[in-house]
């Protein structure tokens, strides 16, 4: 999979940030890490991102919904596929600071024209959305997965794909693994 140099530079910056923050997270007590989780880039990971990018291109998905932009790592991969498919990523995020960061990275990668950032409560934003979707990535706090699904399901196009990252709460928040 050949990517352009701007995309690769932004991807390298994300990778550097993730490695640095992973070390910080590992040094924190679990409860403190969970309290501070919004500070960190918690990405879907490169394997999942490559998979989604390939799936989007193969399916020729044009209208892509991302629920949970965070700092824009997966948005970068989705937007790269949207560019190839002449599509658009509609991404929803409640935190304006995260959106500002993601917008900056997408601009650096030359992909900002393929992303429609919508800031606010994901459930309210989905209720307002008039589009129907070829692909949906759900990557928000786990208690929102089902309410989100109930709202976007009627807006799925025929043969749409739905990907949900980390359906199960992370191990560090699970009492059984402590």
N, C-alpha and C positions, 0 to 999 in steps of 0.2 A: 504494500500500500504506500504509494508515493504521496508525500505531503509537501506543500510549499514551505519555503524557509521561514516566513513570518509565523505560520502555524507551529512549526518545530521550535522556534525561539520561545514562543509563549508556552508551549508544552514543557519545555525545559525549565522555564521559570516556575511553573506549577509544580513540577517534579521536585525541584529544589526546595520549594516551600513545604511540600508534603513531607519530605525527608526530615527537614529541620523540625517541623511541628510534631512529627511522629516521635522524635526523641524527647521533646518536651512533654508530650502526653504520657509517655512511658515513665517519666520521672515523677509524675504527679500521683498522689493517692487517688484511687478510683473515684471516690465521691467528689473530690475537687475537680478531677478531669471531666466528670459528668456535668458539674455546675458551669464549667468554662467551655463546654463543647462548641458553643457558637463562635468562639474565637478562632477555632481551628478549621483548616480545610479538610473536611471529611468527604473525600471523593468516592466515586463508584469504583475507582481503580482503573488502571490502563486496560486490563483484559476485558472488563465489562464495557468500557468505553469503545474499544476497538470492535467488540462484538456488535454493539448498538450501531456504530457507524457503518459497519458492513451490512447489517440487517436493513438499515434505512436506505442505503444505496441499492441493495438488491431488490427491495420491495418498491423502490421509486417513490418513497413517502415524501409528500410535499408539505402537509400541514402537521407539524410536530408540536405536541404539548409537553412541556417539562414542568412538573409540579415540584418546586423546590430548587431554585437556581443555586442557592448558597453562593459560593465564590466563583462559580461559572466554569468549573472543570468539565463537567459533562456537557454543559452548554457549548463549549468550544468544539467538542466532538460532534454534537448534534448539528451545529451550524455549518461545520465543514461538509457534512453530508447534505444539508439543506442547499448549500451553494451548488453542489453537483446536481442535485435534483430540481433546481430552480424552485426551491421551497422556502418555508419560513418556520422558525422555531418561536413559539409563543411560550415564554417562560415566566413562571409565577414565583414571587418571593416576597415575604413580609418585611424583611430587613433591608432598608434603604442603603445602609453602609455596604452590605454584601453586593447589592445590585450595582453600586458605584464601582466597586472593585471589578466585578464581572464585566461591566460595560467597557471599562478601561482595557481589560485583557482582550476582549472581543475586537475592540478597535485596533489594538496593536496587531492582532492576527489578520486584520483586514476582513473580518467576518460580521461586523456590526450591522450591516444592511440586511442580514439574514436572521436577525433576532428582534423580536418584539417583547421588550421587558415590560411586565405588568407588576406593579408593586402594591401589595396589600394582602388581605386575608385570602388564602387560596380558595376556600369554599365560596366566598362572595364573588371572587373573580371568575370562577368557573360558572357560577349562576349567570353572570353577565355575558359570558363568551357566546358569540353568535356562530363561531366556526364549528365545523365538524373535523374530526382528526383521523389521520392515517396511522399515527404512532403516538403513544403516551408513555412518558417516563415518570413514574411516581417515586419520589425520593424525598419524603418529608418525615416529620416525626411519626412514628408508627401508629399512634392512636388516630391519625388522620387518614390512613389508607382506605378504610372502608367508606367513610363519608365522602372522600374524594372520588372513589370508584363509582359510587351511586350517582354522583353528579356528571362525571364525564362519560359513563357508559352509554347513555342515550345519544351522545354526540359522536360516537365512533362511526367511522365509515365502514362499509363492507370490506372485509379482509384487513382490518386495522390490527396493529400490534400493540400490546400493552406489556411494558417491562416495569417490574417493581424491584427496587434495590433494597436489600436487607429487610425482607418481610418480617424477620424475627429480630427482636431487640438485640443489640450488640452484646457479646459475651460479658463485657465488663459491667453491664447493668443487670445481669441475670444473677439472682441470688444463688442458683445452683452452681455457678462457676466461680464464685468468690472463695 
